[in-house]
């Protein structure tokens, strides 16, 4: 039984990784029309991120794989004073569907709304910090946290490496807390530490 669960988890993870790279290819192609760049974008950044997290609940490990589509909007377009700074402050939205490896395979889904501040260190490397909150749903049954609807609170920091002036690869650390503001019991929360990698296009 344990071996079957192990194989199923590894197979699911492999499928997730393949799906991510397919999504990455589609995302990169979507930035062009007939081979020419397009500028008709509401957002100033669009990216895909994949990450792996570790955490514990009384029943064992709680290890999500994050599958995130990141949409950022440069707040300098609204607040002109921000354009006097080297850094960029953006508002972002992150819809996500995340498989979770536990004693049985579970899942999460939700969306995060947050702020990200990016500051250039060199011509090709920038550092950033970010935080977000948003509604989520979890399927896992645990003594620590009521499943179903809850909130995700996330803090993170990372580095972006520019491949071109408009494309970048990012590596990132995130800490995430899941709980439901005492709407249901139990509500002790689930904490995770994540490492992520992503690819973004700037518009």
Backbone as JSON Lines, residues from 0, in Angstrom:
{"i":0,"aa":"X","n":[0.83,-1.21,0.0],"ca":[0.0,0.0,0.0],"c":[0.87,1.26,0.0]}
{"i":1,"aa":"X","n":[1.89,1.29,0.87],"ca":[2.79,2.44,0.92],"c":[3.52,2.61,-0.4]}
{"i":2,"aa":"X","n":[3.96,1.49,-0.99],"ca":[4.67,1.56,-2.27],"c":[3.76,2.11,-3.36]}
{"i":3,"aa":"X","n":[2.5,1.67,-3.37],"ca":[1.56,2.17,-4.38],"c":[1.36,3.67,-4.24]}
{"i":4,"aa":"X","n":[1.24,4.15,-2.99],"ca":[1.08,5.59,-2.77],"c":[2.31,6.35,-3.24]}
{"i":5,"aa":"X","n":[3.48,5.77,-2.97],"ca":[4.73,6.42,-3.4],"c":[4.77,6.53,-4.92]}
{"i":6,"aa":"X","n":[4.46,5.45,-5.61],"ca":[4.47,5.46,-7.07],"c":[3.44,6.45,-7.61]}
{"i":7,"aa":"X","n":[2.24,6.47,-7.01],"ca":[1.2,7.38,-7.47],"c":[1.62,8.83,-7.29]}
{"i":8,"aa":"X","n":[2.26,9.15,-6.15],"ca":[2.73,10.51,-5.9],"c":[3.79,10.92,-6.91]}
{"i":9,"aa":"X","n":[4.74,10.03,-7.18],"ca":[5.8,10.34,-8.14],"c":[5.24,10.5,-9.54]}
{"i":10,"aa":"X","n":[4.27,9.67,-9.9],"ca":[3.65,9.78,-11.22],"c":[2.9,11.11,-11.35]}
{"i":11,"aa":"X","n":[2.2,11.49,-10.29],"ca":[1.48,12.77,-10.31],"c":[2.46,13.93,-10.43]}
{"i":12,"aa":"X","n":[3.56,13.87,-9.69],"ca":[4.56,14.93,-9.76],"c":[5.15,15.04,-11.16]}
{"i":13,"aa":"X","n":[5.41,13.92,-11.8],"ca":[5.93,13.93,-13.16],"c":[4.94,14.58,-14.12]}
{"i":14,"aa":"X","n":[3.66,14.25,-13.96],"ca":[2.62,14.85,-14.8],"c":[2.56,16.36,-14.59]}
{"i":15,"aa":"X","n":[2.7,16.79,-13.34],"ca":[2.67,18.21,-13.01],"c":[3.82,18.94,-13.69]}
{"i":16,"aa":"X","n":[5.03,18.36,-13.64],"ca":[6.2,18.99,-14.24],"c":[6.04,19.09,-15.76]}
{"i":17,"aa":"X","n":[5.55,18.04,-16.4],"ca":[5.32,18.07,-17.85],"c":[4.28,19.14,-18.19]}
{"i":18,"aa":"X","n":[3.2,19.2,-17.41],"ca":[2.16,20.2,-17.66],"c":[2.71,21.61,-17.52]}
{"i":19,"aa":"X","n":[3.61,21.81,-16.54],"ca":[4.2,23.14,-16.34],"c":[4.99,23.58,-17.56]}
{"i":20,"aa":"X","n":[5.82,22.69,-18.11],"ca":[6.65,23.07,-19.25],"c":[5.81,23.25,-20.52]}
{"i":21,"aa":"X","n":[4.72,22.51,-20.65],"ca":[3.79,22.75,-21.76],"c":[3.17,24.13,-21.61]}
{"i":22,"aa":"X","n":[2.74,24.46,-20.39],"ca":[2.16,25.78,-20.12],"c":[3.18,26.88,-20.38]}
{"i":23,"aa":"X","n":[4.43,26.64,-20.02],"ca":[5.49,27.61,-20.25],"c":[5.67,27.88,-21.73]}
{"i":24,"aa":"X","n":[5.65,26.83,-22.54],"ca":[5.82,26.99,-23.98],"c":[4.65,27.76,-24.58]}
{"i":25,"aa":"X","n":[3.44,27.42,-24.15],"ca":[2.25,28.13,-24.65],"c":[2.3,29.59,-24.24]}
{"i":26,"aa":"X","n":[2.72,29.84,-23.0],"ca":[2.8,31.2,-22.48],"c":[3.79,32.04,-23.27]}
{"i":27,"aa":"X","n":[4.96,31.48,-23.57],"ca":[5.96,32.22,-24.33],"c":[5.48,32.5,-25.76]}
{"i":28,"aa":"X","n":[4.8,31.52,-26.37],"ca":[4.3,31.69,-27.74],"c":[3.18,32.73,-27.77]}
{"i":29,"aa":"X","n":[2.39,32.8,-26.69],"ca":[1.24,33.71,-26.66],"c":[1.67,35.17,-26.67]}
{"i":30,"aa":"X","n":[2.93,35.45,-26.42],"ca":[3.4,36.83,-26.43],"c":[3.64,37.36,-27.83]}
{"i":31,"aa":"X","n":[3.48,36.52,-28.85],"ca":[3.68,36.97,-30.21],"c":[2.49,36.63,-31.07]}
{"i":32,"aa":"X","n":[2.31,37.42,-32.1],"ca":[1.29,37.15,-33.11],"c":[1.99,37.17,-34.46]}
{"i":33,"aa":"X","n":[2.0,36.05,-35.17],"ca":[2.72,35.92,-36.43],"c":[4.19,36.29,-36.26]}
{"i":34,"aa":"X","n":[4.73,35.92,-35.09],"ca":[6.15,36.18,-34.85],"c":[6.47,37.58,-34.41]}
{"i":35,"aa":"X","n":[5.47,38.47,-34.3],"ca":[5.71,39.84,-33.91],"c":[5.18,40.11,-32.52]}
{"i":36,"aa":"X","n":[5.94,40.86,-31.67],"ca":[5.47,41.16,-30.32],"c":[4.18,41.96,-30.35]}
{"i":37,"aa":"X","n":[3.34,41.73,-29.35],"ca":[2.09,42.46,-29.22],"c":[2.16,43.32,-27.97]}
{"i":38,"aa":"X","n":[1.43,44.44,-27.96],"ca":[1.44,45.36,-26.83],"c":[0.06,45.59,-26.25]}
{"i":39,"aa":"X","n":[-0.92,44.82,-26.67],"ca":[-2.28,45.0,-26.19],"c":[-2.5,44.17,-24.93]}
{"i":40,"aa":"X","n":[-1.9,44.6,-23.81],"ca":[-1.97,43.86,-22.58],"c":[-2.48,44.74,-21.45]}
{"i":41,"aa":"X","n":[-3.41,44.2,-20.68],"ca":[-3.89,44.91,-19.5],"c":[-2.82,44.88,-18.42]}
{"i":42,"aa":"X","n":[-2.15,43.75,-18.26],"ca":[-1.15,43.58,-17.22],"c":[0.24,43.94,-17.73]}
{"i":43,"aa":"X","n":[1.14,44.28,-16.8],"ca":[2.52,44.6,-17.16],"c":[3.44,43.39,-17.03]}
{"i":44,"aa":"X","n":[2.96,42.31,-16.39],"ca":[3.74,41.08,-16.25],"c":[2.81,39.88,-16.29]}
{"i":45,"aa":"X","n":[3.24,38.84,-16.95],"ca":[2.54,37.56,-16.94],"c":[3.58,36.47,-16.81]}
{"i":46,"aa":"X","n":[3.38,35.57,-15.84],"ca":[4.37,34.53,-15.62],"c":[3.76,33.25,-15.12]}
{"i":47,"aa":"X","n":[4.52,32.18,-15.22],"ca":[4.12,30.89,-14.66],"c":[5.18,30.46,-13.66]}
{"i":48,"aa":"X","n":[4.72,29.96,-12.5],"ca":[5.61,29.53,-11.43],"c":[5.26,28.11,-11.01]}
{"i":49,"aa":"X","n":[6.29,27.36,-10.66],"ca":[6.1,26.04,-10.06],"c":[6.95,25.99,-8.8]}
{"i":50,"aa":"X","n":[6.4,25.38,-7.75],"ca":[7.14,25.32,-6.49],"c":[6.79,24.09,-5.7]}
{"i":51,"aa":"X","n":[7.65,23.75,-4.76],"ca":[7.43,22.6,-3.9],"c":[7.56,23.06,-2.45]}
{"i":52,"aa":"X","n":[6.59,22.64,-1.61],"ca":[6.59,23.08,-0.23],"c":[6.59,21.93,0.75]}
{"i":53,"aa":"X","n":[7.11,22.2,1.94],"ca":[7.11,21.21,3.01],"c":[6.38,21.76,4.23]}
{"i":54,"aa":"X","n":[5.68,20.89,4.91],"ca":[4.97,21.26,6.13],"c":[4.5,20.0,6.84]}
{"i":55,"aa":"X","n":[3.98,20.17,8.05],"ca":[3.55,19.02,8.83],"c":[2.16,19.25,9.41]}
{"i":56,"aa":"X","n":[1.4,18.17,9.47],"ca":[0.13,18.1,10.18],"c":[0.2,16.85,11.06]}
{"i":57,"aa":"X","n":[-0.71,16.69,12.02],"ca":[-0.62,15.53,12.92],"c":[-0.58,14.18,12.2]}
{"i":58,"aa":"X","n":[-1.18,14.12,11.02],"ca":[-1.24,12.86,10.28],"c":[0.02,12.59,9.46]}
{"i":59,"aa":"X","n":[0.95,13.54,9.42],"ca":[2.17,13.35,8.65],"c":[2.57,14.61,7.9]}
{"i":60,"aa":"X","n":[3.28,14.43,6.79],"ca":[3.73,15.56,5.99],"c":[2.58,16.13,5.16]}
{"i":61,"aa":"X","n":[2.67,17.43,4.89],"ca":[1.73,18.11,4.0],"c":[2.58,18.89,3.0]}
{"i":62,"aa":"X","n":[2.77,18.31,1.8],"ca":[3.73,18.83,0.84],"c":[3.05,19.21,-0.47]}
{"i":63,"aa":"X","n":[2.69,20.49,-0.64],"ca":[2.03,20.92,-1.87],"c":[3.03,21.2,-3.0]}
{"i":64,"aa":"X","n":[2.57,21.01,-4.21],"ca":[3.27,21.48,-5.41],"c":[2.47,22.65,-5.95]}
{"i":65,"aa":"X","n":[3.09,23.83,-5.99],"ca":[2.4,25.03,-6.44],"c":[2.43,25.12,-7.97]}
{"i":66,"aa":"X","n":[1.28,25.35,-8.57],"ca":[1.15,25.62,-10.01],"c":[0.44,26.96,-10.14]}
{"i":67,"aa":"X","n":[1.2,28.0,-10.43],"ca":[0.7,29.38,-10.32],"c":[0.82,30.1,-11.66]}
{"i":68,"aa":"X","n":[-0.23,30.82,-12.01],"ca":[-0.15,31.79,-13.11],"c":[-0.15,33.17,-12.48]}
{"i":69,"aa":"X","n":[0.89,33.94,-12.72],"ca":[1.11,35.23,-12.07],"c":[0.8,36.37,-13.04]}
{"i":70,"aa":"X","n":[-0.08,37.28,-12.65],"ca":[-0.41,38.47,-13.43],"c":[-0.07,39.7,-12.6]}
{"i":71,"aa":"X","n":[0.84,40.55,-13.09],"ca":[1.23,41.74,-12.36],"c":[0.83,43.01,-13.09]}
{"i":72,"aa":"X","n":[0.51,44.05,-12.3],"ca":[0.15,45.36,-12.87],"c":[1.02,46.42,-12.22]}
{"i":73,"aa":"X","n":[1.77,47.17,-13.02],"ca":[2.69,48.19,-12.54],"c":[1.89,49.36,-11.97]}
{"i":74,"aa":"X","n":[2.0,49.59,-10.66],"ca":[1.24,50.66,-10.02],"c":[1.77,52.05,-10.39]}
{"i":75,"aa":"X","n":[2.94,52.1,-11.04],"ca":[3.43,53.37,-11.54],"c":[2.54,53.96,-12.62]}
{"i":76,"aa":"X","n":[1.71,53.12,-13.24],"ca":[0.76,53.61,-14.25],"c":[-0.39,54.37,-13.61]}
{"i":77,"aa":"X","n":[-0.6,54.16,-12.31],"ca":[-1.68,54.82,-11.58],"c":[-1.14,55.94,-10.7]}
{"i":78,"aa":"X","n":[-0.03,55.65,-10.01],"ca":[0.59,56.61,-9.11],"c":[1.9,57.08,-9.73]}
{"i":79,"aa":"X","n":[1.87,58.26,-10.37],"ca":[3.01,58.73,-11.15],"c":[4.26,58.93,-10.29]}
{"i":80,"aa":"X","n":[4.07,59.23,-9.0],"ca":[5.22,59.45,-8.13],"c":[6.11,58.23,-8.0]}
{"i":81,"aa":"X","n":[5.55,57.04,-8.22],"ca":[6.35,55.82,-8.13],"c":[7.38,55.73,-9.24]}
{"i":82,"aa":"X","n":[7.16,56.45,-10.34],"ca":[8.08,56.38,-11.46],"c":[9.39,57.11,-11.2]}
{"i":83,"aa":"X","n":[9.46,57.87,-10.09],"ca":[10.7,58.56,-9.73],"c":[11.68,57.64,-9.02]}
{"i":84,"aa":"X","n":[11.26,56.42,-8.7],"ca":[12.1,55.46,-8.0],"c":[12.63,54.41,-8.97]}
{"i":85,"aa":"X","n":[13.8,53.86,-8.68],"ca":[14.38,52.82,-9.53],"c":[13.57,51.53,-9.45]}
{"i":86,"aa":"X","n":[13.01,51.26,-8.28],"ca":[12.24,50.04,-8.1],"c":[10.85,50.13,-8.71]}
{"i":87,"aa":"X","n":[10.19,48.97,-8.8],"ca":[8.84,48.92,-9.35],"c":[7.92,48.24,-8.34]}
{"i":88,"aa":"X","n":[6.82,48.92,-8.0],"ca":[5.79,48.36,-7.13],"c":[4.63,47.91,-8.0]}
{"i":89,"aa":"X","n":[4.22,46.65,-7.84],"ca":[3.14,46.13,-8.66],"c":[2.11,45.41,-7.81]}
{"i":90,"aa":"X","n":[0.89,45.45,-8.28],"ca":[-0.2,44.64,-7.72],"c":[-0.28,43.37,-8.55]}
{"i":91,"aa":"X","n":[-0.52,42.24,-7.89],"ca":[-0.57,41.01,-8.67],"c":[-1.71,40.1,-8.22]}
{"i":92,"aa":"X","n":[-2.09,39.23,-9.15],"ca":[-3.11,38.2,-8.93],"c":[-2.49,36.86,-9.3]}
{"i":93,"aa":"X","n":[-2.71,35.84,-8.44],"ca":[-2.13,34.52,-8.7],"c":[-3.17,33.41,-8.56]}
{"i":94,"aa":"X","n":[-3.91,33.07,-9.61],"ca":[-4.74,31.86,-9.56],"c":[-3.85,30.62,-9.54]}
{"i":95,"aa":"X","n":[-4.29,29.59,-8.82],"ca":[-3.45,28.4,-8.68],"c":[-4.27,27.16,-8.38]}
{"i":96,"aa":"X","n":[-3.77,26.02,-8.85],"ca":[-4.3,24.7,-8.54],"c":[-3.12,23.85,-8.12]}
{"i":97,"aa":"X","n":[-3.14,23.33,-6.87],"ca":[-1.96,22.71,-6.31],"c":[-2.23,21.29,-5.82]}
{"i":98,"aa":"X","n":[-1.61,20.28,-6.44],"ca":[-1.69,18.93,-5.86],"c":[-0.91,18.89,-4.55]}
{"i":99,"aa":"X","n":[-1.37,18.06,-3.62],"ca":[-0.73,17.95,-2.3],"c":[-0.41,16.49,-2.03]}
{"i":100,"aa":"X","n":[0.83,16.24,-1.63],"ca":[1.26,14.89,-1.29],"c":[1.21,14.7,0.21]}
{"i":101,"aa":"X","n":[0.37,13.75,0.63],"ca":[0.09,13.46,2.03],"c":[0.03,11.93,2.1]}
{"i":102,"aa":"X","n":[-0.55,11.37,3.11],"ca":[-0.74,9.92,3.13],"c":[-1.6,9.49,1.95]}
{"i":103,"aa":"X","n":[-2.47,10.4,1.5],"ca":[-3.2,10.25,0.24],"c":[-3.04,11.54,-0.53]}
{"i":104,"aa":"X","n":[-3.2,11.47,-1.84],"ca":[-3.05,12.67,-2.65],"c":[-4.28,13.56,-2.5]}
{"i":105,"aa":"X","n":[-4.05,14.84,-2.16],"ca":[-5.11,15.83,-2.02],"c":[-4.84,16.98,-2.98]}
{"i":106,"aa":"X","n":[-5.61,18.06,-2.83],"ca":[-5.4,19.21,-3.7],"c":[-5.81,20.49,-2.98]}
{"i":107,"aa":"X","n":[-5.3,21.6,-3.51],"ca":[-5.69,22.94,-3.09],"c":[-6.05,23.72,-4.35]}
{"i":108,"aa":"X","n":[-6.87,24.73,-4.21],"ca":[-7.08,25.69,-5.29],"c":[-7.43,27.03,-4.67]}
{"i":109,"aa":"X","n":[-7.14,28.09,-5.39],"ca":[-7.45,29.41,-4.85],"c":[-6.82,30.5,-5.67]}
{"i":110,"aa":"X","n":[-6.81,31.7,-5.1],"ca":[-6.22,32.85,-5.77],"c":[-5.63,33.77,-4.71]}
{"i":111,"aa":"X","n":[-4.47,34.34,-5.01],"ca":[-3.84,35.3,-4.12],"c":[-3.84,36.68,-4.73]}
{"i":112,"aa":"X","n":[-4.03,37.7,-3.88],"ca":[-3.98,39.1,-4.3],"c":[-2.88,39.77,-3.47]}
{"i":113,"aa":"X","n":[-1.91,40.4,-4.14],"ca":[-0.8,40.91,-3.36],"c":[-0.06,42.06,-3.98]}
{"i":114,"aa":"X","n":[1.02,42.47,-3.3],"ca":[1.91,43.53,-3.75],"c":[3.32,42.96,-3.86]}
{"i":115,"aa":"X","n":[4.04,43.43,-4.86],"ca":[5.42,42.99,-5.11],"c":[6.28,44.21,-5.39]}
{"i":116,"aa":"X","n":[7.42,44.3,-4.71],"ca":[8.35,45.4,-4.95],"c":[9.66,44.81,-5.49]}
{"i":117,"aa":"X","n":[10.03,45.24,-6.69],"ca":[11.23,44.75,-7.34],"c":[12.24,45.88,-7.48]}
{"i":118,"aa":"X","n":[13.51,45.58,-7.14],"ca":[14.56,46.6,-7.2],"c":[15.76,46.05,-7.97]}
{"i":119,"aa":"X","n":[16.26,46.8,-8.96],"ca":[17.4,46.31,-9.76],"c":[18.7,46.36,-8.98]}
{"i":120,"aa":"X","n":[19.43,45.25,-8.99],"ca":[20.75,45.19,-8.38],"c":[21.84,45.43,-9.42]}
{"i":121,"aa":"X","n":[21.64,44.88,-10.62],"ca":[22.52,45.11,-11.77],"c":[21.6,45.29,-12.98]}
{"i":122,"aa":"X","n":[22.2,45.39,-14.15],"ca":[21.4,45.51,-15.37],"c":[20.57,44.25,-15.62]}
{"i":123,"aa":"X","n":[21.02,43.09,-15.12],"ca":[20.36,41.83,-15.44],"c":[19.77,41.1,-14.23]}
{"i":124,"aa":"X","n":[19.97,41.62,-13.04],"ca":[19.48,40.94,-11.83],"c":[18.71,41.92,-10.96]}
{"i":125,"aa":"X","n":[17.53,41.52,-10.52],"ca":[16.73,42.31,-9.6],"c":[16.33,41.45,-8.4]}
{"i":126,"aa":"X","n":[16.19,42.09,-7.25],"ca":[15.68,41.42,-6.05],"c":[14.26,41.91,-5.8]}
{"i":127,"aa":"X","n":[13.46,41.09,-5.14],"ca":[12.1,41.53,-4.85],"c":[11.58,40.89,-3.57]}
{"i":128,"aa":"X","n":[10.58,41.57,-3.0],"ca":[9.82,41.05,-1.88],"c":[8.34,41.1,-2.26]}
{"i":129,"aa":"X","n":[7.54,40.25,-1.65],"ca":[6.12,40.21,-2.0],"c":[5.31,39.67,-0.83]}
{"i":130,"aa":"X","n":[4.02,40.0,-0.83],"ca":[3.09,39.37,0.11],"c":[1.71,39.32,-0.53]}
{"i":131,"aa":"X","n":[0.9,38.36,-0.11],"ca":[-0.43,38.22,-0.67],"c":[-1.38,37.58,0.33]}
{"i":132,"aa":"X","n":[-2.67,37.79,0.12],"ca":[-3.73,37.11,0.84],"c":[-4.78,36.7,-0.19]}
{"i":133,"aa":"X","n":[-5.58,35.7,0.15],"ca":[-6.62,35.32,-0.78],"c":[-7.35,34.07,-0.35]}
{"i":134,"aa":"X","n":[-8.54,33.85,-0.91],"ca":[-9.34,32.68,-0.58],"c":[-8.78,31.42,-1.21]}
{"i":135,"aa":"X","n":[-8.84,30.32,-0.46],"ca":[-8.38,29.03,-0.93],"c":[-9.37,27.94,-0.5]}
{"i":136,"aa":"X","n":[-9.19,26.78,-1.11],"ca":[-9.94,25.58,-0.73],"c":[-8.95,24.45,-0.59]}
{"i":137,"aa":"X","n":[-9.05,23.66,0.49],"ca":[-8.2,22.49,0.66],"c":[-9.07,21.26,0.88]}
{"i":138,"aa":"X","n":[-8.6,20.12,0.38],"ca":[-9.38,18.89,0.48],"c":[-8.95,17.99,1.63]}
{"i":139,"aa":"X","n":[-7.74,18.22,2.19],"ca":[-7.2,17.31,3.18],"c":[-8.06,17.3,4.45]}
{"i":140,"aa":"X","n":[-8.18,16.13,5.06],"ca":[-8.87,15.98,6.35],"c":[-7.8,15.79,7.42]}
{"i":141,"aa":"X","n":[-7.75,16.73,8.37],"ca":[-6.74,16.7,9.41],"c":[-7.3,17.23,10.72]}
{"i":142,"aa":"X","n":[-6.7,16.78,11.83],"ca":[-7.12,17.26,13.14],"c":[-6.73,18.72,13.36]}
{"i":143,"aa":"X","n":[-5.8,19.23,12.54],"ca":[-5.26,20.56,12.78],"c":[-6.11,21.67,12.16]}
{"i":144,"aa":"X","n":[-6.75,21.39,11.05],"ca":[-7.41,22.45,10.31],"c":[-8.66,21.92,9.61]}
{"i":145,"aa":"X","n":[-9.78,22.64,9.76],"ca":[-10.99,22.28,9.02],"c":[-10.73,22.43,7.53]}
{"i":146,"aa":"X","n":[-11.17,21.43,6.75],"ca":[-10.95,21.54,5.31],"c":[-12.03,22.41,4.69]}
{"i":147,"aa":"X","n":[-11.96,22.58,3.38],"ca":[-12.9,23.45,2.68],"c":[-12.33,24.85,2.54]}
{"i":148,"aa":"X","n":[-13.18,25.85,2.69],"ca":[-12.81,27.25,2.46],"c":[-11.93,27.79,3.58]}
{"i":149,"aa":"X","n":[-10.85,28.5,3.19],"ca":[-10.0,29.19,4.16],"c":[-9.23,30.3,3.44]}
{"i":150,"aa":"X","n":[-8.27,30.89,4.14],"ca":[-7.48,31.98,3.57],"c":[-6.0,31.6,3.55]}
{"i":151,"aa":"X","n":[-5.31,32.09,2.53],"ca":[-3.87,31.89,2.39],"c":[-3.18,33.23,2.6]}
{"i":152,"aa":"X","n":[-2.23,33.28,3.55],"ca":[-1.39,34.46,3.8],"c":[0.04,34.09,3.46]}
{"i":153,"aa":"X","n":[0.66,34.85,2.55],"ca":[1.96,34.48,2.0],"c":[2.95,35.64,2.05]}
{"i":154,"aa":"X","n":[4.18,35.34,2.48],"ca":[5.3,36.28,2.4],"c":[6.4,35.63,1.6]}
{"i":155,"aa":"X","n":[7.1,36.44,0.78],"ca":[8.15,35.84,-0.03],"c":[9.21,36.84,-0.46]}
{"i":156,"aa":"X","n":[10.31,36.31,-0.95],"ca":[11.41,37.13,-1.49],"c":[12.14,36.3,-2.53]}
{"i":157,"aa":"X","n":[12.75,37.01,-3.49],"ca":[13.44,36.27,-4.54],"c":[14.32,37.14,-5.4]}
{"i":158,"aa":"X","n":[14.89,36.52,-6.43],"ca":[15.74,37.2,-7.4],"c":[15.23,36.88,-8.8]}
{"i":159,"aa":"X","n":[15.25,37.89,-9.67],"ca":[14.88,37.71,-11.07],"c":[16.11,37.94,-11.93]}
{"i":160,"aa":"X","n":[16.32,37.03,-12.88],"ca":[17.45,37.09,-13.8],"c":[16.91,37.33,-15.21]}
{"i":161,"aa":"X","n":[17.26,38.48,-15.77],"ca":[16.7,38.86,-17.06],"c":[17.43,38.15,-18.19]}
{"i":162,"aa":"X","n":[16.66,37.44,-19.01],"ca":[17.2,36.79,-20.2],"c":[17.28,37.78,-21.34]}
{"i":163,"aa":"X","n":[16.25,38.64,-21.43],"ca":[16.2,39.76,-22.35],"c":[15.61,40.93,-21.56]}
{"i":164,"aa":"X","n":[15.37,42.05,-22.22],"ca":[14.77,43.19,-21.52],"c":[13.34,42.9,-21.08]}
{"i":165,"aa":"X","n":[12.7,41.94,-21.71],"ca":[11.29,41.67,-21.44],"c":[11.01,40.28,-20.9]}
{"i":166,"aa":"X","n":[12.01,39.46,-20.72],"ca":[11.78,38.1,-20.19],"c":[12.74,37.84,-19.04]}
{"i":167,"aa":"X","n":[12.28,37.09,-18.05],"ca":[13.13,36.81,-16.89],"c":[12.76,35.47,-16.26]}
{"i":168,"aa":"X","n":[13.76,34.89,-15.63],"ca":[13.58,33.69,-14.81],"c":[13.77,34.11,-13.36]}
{"i":169,"aa":"X","n":[12.87,33.64,-12.47],"ca":[12.92,34.03,-11.07],"c":[13.06,32.8,-10.18]}
{"i":170,"aa":"X","n":[13.82,32.96,-9.09],"ca":[13.89,31.95,-8.04],"c":[13.41,32.63,-6.76]}
{"i":171,"aa":"X","n":[12.65,31.89,-5.94],"ca":[11.91,32.55,-4.87],"c":[11.71,31.62,-3.67]}
{"i":172,"aa":"X","n":[11.7,32.23,-2.49],"ca":[11.29,31.53,-1.27],"c":[9.98,32.13,-0.79]}
{"i":173,"aa":"X","n":[9.06,31.27,-0.32],"ca":[7.81,31.75,0.26],"c":[7.49,31.01,1.56]}
{"i":174,"aa":"X","n":[6.92,31.77,2.49],"ca":[6.3,31.17,3.67],"c":[4.8,31.41,3.56]}
{"i":175,"aa":"X","n":[4.01,30.34,3.79],"ca":[2.55,30.45,3.65],"c":[1.84,29.89,4.88]}
{"i":176,"aa":"X","n":[0.82,30.61,5.3],"ca":[-0.03,30.17,6.42],"c":[-1.46,30.03,5.92]}
{"i":177,"aa":"X","n":[-2.06,28.86,6.14],"ca":[-3.45,28.6,5.78],"c":[-4.29,28.51,7.05]}
{"i":178,"aa":"X","n":[-5.36,29.28,7.13],"ca":[-6.31,29.19,8.23],"c":[-7.6,29.89,7.8]}
{"i":179,"aa":"X","n":[-8.64,29.81,8.63],"ca":[-9.95,30.31,8.17],"c":[-10.56,31.4,9.03]}
{"i":180,"aa":"X","n":[-9.73,32.13,9.8],"ca":[-10.22,33.25,10.62],"c":[-11.3,32.82,11.6]}
{"i":181,"aa":"X","n":[-11.18,31.59,12.11],"ca":[-12.11,31.04,13.1],"c":[-13.55,30.91,12.58]}
{"i":182,"aa":"X","n":[-13.68,30.76,11.27],"ca":[-15.02,30.52,10.72],"c":[-15.48,29.1,11.0]}
{"i":183,"aa":"X","n":[-14.51,28.16,11.13],"ca":[-14.81,26.77,11.46],"c":[-13.71,26.25,12.39]}
{"i":184,"aa":"X","n":[-14.03,25.2,13.11],"ca":[-13.06,24.54,13.99],"c":[-12.76,23.13,13.49]}
{"i":185,"aa":"X","n":[-11.52,22.67,13.66],"ca":[-10.36,23.35,14.25],"c":[-9.76,24.39,13.31]}
{"i":186,"aa":"X","n":[-8.96,25.29,13.89],"ca":[-8.35,26.34,13.08],"c":[-6.95,26.67,13.6]}
{"i":187,"aa":"X","n":[-6.13,25.64,13.72],"ca":[-4.75,25.84,14.17],"c":[-3.82,26.26,13.03]}
{"i":188,"aa":"X","n":[-4.28,26.11,11.81],"ca":[-3.5,26.55,10.66],"c":[-2.51,25.51,10.15]}
{"i":189,"aa":"X","n":[-2.14,25.65,8.89],"ca":[-1.13,24.81,8.25],"c":[-0.08,25.74,7.66]}
{"i":190,"aa":"X","n":[1.18,25.53,8.05],"ca":[2.29,26.36,7.57],"c":[3.16,25.57,6.6]}
{"i":191,"aa":"X","n":[3.63,26.27,5.57],"ca":[4.52,25.64,4.59],"c":[5.64,26.57,4.2]}
{"i":192,"aa":"X","n":[6.8,25.98,3.91],"ca":[7.94,26.69,3.33],"c":[8.09,26.2,1.88]}
{"i":193,"aa":"X","n":[8.23,27.15,0.95],"ca":[8.27,26.81,-0.47],"c":[9.53,27.34,-1.14]}
{"i":194,"aa":"X","n":[10.01,26.58,-2.11],"ca":[10.96,27.06,-3.09],"c":[10.28,27.06,-4.44]}
{"i":195,"aa":"X","n":[10.44,28.13,-5.21],"ca":[9.77,28.26,-6.5],"c":[10.74,28.69,-7.59]}
{"i":196,"aa":"X","n":[10.39,28.37,-8.82],"ca":[11.06,28.89,-10.0],"c":[10.0,29.31,-10.99]}
{"i":197,"aa":"X","n":[10.24,30.41,-11.7],"ca":[9.22,30.9,-12.63],"c":[9.81,31.59,-13.83]}
{"i":198,"aa":"X","n":[8.98,31.76,-14.82],"ca":[9.34,32.44,-16.05],"c":[8.3,33.51,-16.32]}
{"i":199,"aa":"X","n":[8.73,34.76,-16.58],"ca":[7.79,35.88,-16.78],"c":[8.14,36.67,-18.02]}
{"i":200,"aa":"X","n":[7.1,37.27,-18.58],"ca":[7.23,38.21,-19.69],"c":[6.72,39.56,-19.21]}
{"i":201,"aa":"X","n":[7.47,40.62,-19.47],"ca":[7.09,41.99,-19.12],"c":[6.54,42.68,-20.35]}
{"i":202,"aa":"X","n":[5.51,43.51,-20.13],"ca":[4.88,44.21,-21.27],"c":[5.06,45.72,-21.12]}
